[in-house]
Amino acid sequence: MKKILNKSFIANDKKAYAIMLLTTLLFCSVFIKAATIFSENMLLGTGTTAISAYTFQNSGSYTYTGSGDVRNSSASSGYTGASANGNVFLTNTVGRNFQIAGINTSGYSSMGLTFGQFKSTTASNGTEMVVEYSTDGISYSPLTFAARTTGAGTATWALITISGGTIPSTSNLRLRFTNSSATPSFRIDDIVLTGTPVIPVLSTSGTATKRTTTYGTASAEDSFSVSGTSVASGIYIAAPTGFEVSKTSGSGYKAIDTIVGSGTIASTPIYYRIKSGTIPGSYLDSFVITSSGATTKKFATAADTVYKKALTITGISANNKTYDGNT
């Protein structure tokens, strides 16, 4: 009976483990699913308003420019998420455009863009409206999307989808919509940019060697290296009690130092030493390496030792004295 119960427990344990593993995987898949980076529904304005004078849903957070205008006629409809608010109008003049700048896509991958598009003619397939992105505001690259159906009844609103990971990860993405034709006019609404959050990964390399010093004197320095991928805003290195760190050999030591940067941060040497005022004793601890969204990494010291300083007495003098039998 005892063996049977043990097998039953083992079977139950395996089943529980399988359920736990499946739950974890499902949780992770939900956790890292596409997130909304930016969305704009144009709000509901009053009549025809220049883009420069209009208050958008996200005015103040992003920069809206262009030669088009915003209107509250022909409200968006017919697709999931249609807000039926105002919309940006690009009349049938070559070069009429609308741009949004200041979108931070750092830390995201596999980005996709959707927006509502209205075309004014049944002969248009929608691609006369060119969609582009830029990371510097100077050079622009096209974002392609499937041509819409033409013919009777097609001069309507439709949801346009751009996917495939073409949109880059950058701190200041610009999205530009331009009418390249003198025939159809277009309206734009409900712009949504999504992406999959990229989890930053930190790495350390190097092997600590034992440091020794005497109280009152900083130890000789040692070093290890830190690197990272998909970093959002720098890497922080915090020294344990009794130590200090620096990115510069021989100077600039402090309790916490920072490797400034984002994206991929190449292997960077970090110098460390025992501080001059560290209390005598043995020190076995770790440097803590952190970055926003990343799993914390540690780099262990090597049982470093601070010895007591020898006591030196100065300023005392003595004279010989002949013993006289009394003192």
Summary of the structure (lengths in Angstrom):
residues: 327
radius of gyration: 33.0
end to end distance: 94.1
largest distance: 134.6
contacts: 950
relative contact order: 0.14
helix: 10%
strand: 41%
